Amino acid sequence: MYPRTEYEMTEEDLAAILDACKPTPVMMIGGFVGSTTQENANRAWAALGTKMGFEPMTVQPMPGRGQRFFTAIPSEPDDQRIARLAREAENARYAEIAQLQQEIKERQERIAELECAKPMDGSVF
């Protein structure tokens, strides 16, 4: 995970965020309710995150620095995300192989125990 980074948005970006956060009248039209204020704000932060390269759900204000300043975790570039996912898949594959090998070993030991055990009633297999 990337470290939290400080960002400063432009006055225009701030105006877009504040505009998206304004209450909107909601009308039900044919069973469809318009977007809520929260949905509008989430979309505005997502657009700013795409523009500035951060994960929008990680935004935190910076008290004392003004409304244009915030911290967030930078977005992972596509090439790094693809490499990370491939690495995680490979690690999961090796972990499953190790787990299966351990299960095989335990079952082989149990078979050996059962083969060596003598029946209690003296009968033969």
C-alpha positions in Angstrom: 0.0 0.0 0.0 1.2 3.5 -0.8 1.8 6.0 2.0 -0.7 8.8 2.5 0.1 11.8 0.4 -0.8 15.5 0.7 -2.8 17.0 -2.2 -4.1 20.5 -3.1 -7.0 20.9 -5.4 -7.6 23.9 -7.6 -10.3 26.5 -6.8 -12.3 25.0 -9.7 -12.0 21.5 -8.3 -13.2 22.8 -4.9 -16.1 24.5 -6.5 -17.1 21.2 -8.2 -16.9 19.3 -5.0 -18.9 21.9 -3.0 -21.5 22.0 -5.8 -21.8 18.2 -5.8 -22.4 18.3 -2.0 -25.3 20.7 -2.2 -28.7 19.2 -1.4 -30.7 18.4 -4.4 -34.4 18.1 -4.7 -35.4 14.5 -5.2 -38.5 13.6 -7.2 -39.8 10.1 -7.9 -40.4 9.9 -11.6 -41.7 6.6 -12.9 -40.2 4.7 -10.0 -36.8 6.3 -10.5 -35.3 8.5 -7.8 -32.6 11.0 -8.8 -29.1 10.9 -7.4 -28.6 11.6 -3.7 -26.2 14.2 -2.4 -23.9 11.5 -1.2 -23.9 9.8 -4.6 -23.1 13.2 -6.3 -20.3 13.9 -3.8 -18.8 10.4 -4.4 -18.9 10.9 -8.1 -17.2 14.3 -7.8 -14.4 12.8 -5.6 -14.0 9.9 -7.9 -13.5 12.3 -10.9 -11.0 14.3 -8.9 -9.2 11.1 -7.9 -8.9 10.0 -11.5 -7.7 13.5 -12.4 -5.1 13.8 -9.6 -4.2 10.1 -9.2 -5.6 9.1 -5.8 -8.1 6.6 -4.3 -11.2 8.7 -3.6 -12.4 6.6 -0.7 -9.2 7.4 1.2 -9.5 11.2 1.3 -9.1 12.8 4.7 -9.2 16.6 5.4 -6.1 18.4 6.6 -7.3 20.5 9.6 -5.9 24.0 9.6 -4.8 24.0 6.0 -8.1 25.1 4.3 -10.7 23.3 2.2 -8.4 22.8 -0.8 -5.9 20.6 1.1 -6.4 16.9 1.9 -4.5 13.7 2.2 -5.2 10.5 0.3 -3.6 7.3 -0.8 -2.2 7.4 -4.4 -3.8 5.2 -7.0 -1.9 2.1 -8.2 -0.9 2.4 -11.9 -2.4 -0.3 -14.1 1.0 -1.9 -14.9 1.8 -2.2 -11.1 -1.7 -3.5 -10.4 -1.4 -6.2 -13.1 2.1 -7.2 -11.7 0.8 -7.2 -8.1 -2.3 -9.4 -9.1 0.0 -11.8 -11.0 2.4 -12.0 -8.0 -0.5 -12.6 -5.6 -2.0 -15.3 -7.8 1.4 -17.1 -8.0 1.8 -16.9 -4.2 -1.7 -18.3 -3.8 -0.8 -21.2 -6.2 2.4 -22.0 -4.2 0.5 -21.9 -0.9 -2.2 -24.3 -2.3 0.5 -26.7 -3.5 2.2 -26.6 -0.1 -1.2 -27.2 1.6 -2.0 -30.2 -0.6 1.4 -31.7 -0.2 1.0 -31.5 3.6 -2.5 -33.1 3.4 -1.0 -35.9 1.2 1.8 -36.5 3.7 -0.7 -36.6 6.6 -3.0 -39.1 4.8 0.0 -41.3 3.8 1.0 -41.4 7.5 -2.5 -42.3 8.4 -2.6 -45.1 5.8 0.7 -46.5 7.2 -0.7 -46.4 10.7 -3.8 -48.3 9.6 -1.9 -50.9 7.6 0.4 -51.6 10.6 -2.5 -51.9 13.1 -3.6 -55.4 14.1 -7.2 -56.1 14.3 -8.5 -56.4 17.9 -10.4 -59.6 17.3 -7.4 -61.5 15.8 -9.0 -61.6 12.3 -6.9 -61.1 9.2 -7.6 -58.4 6.7 
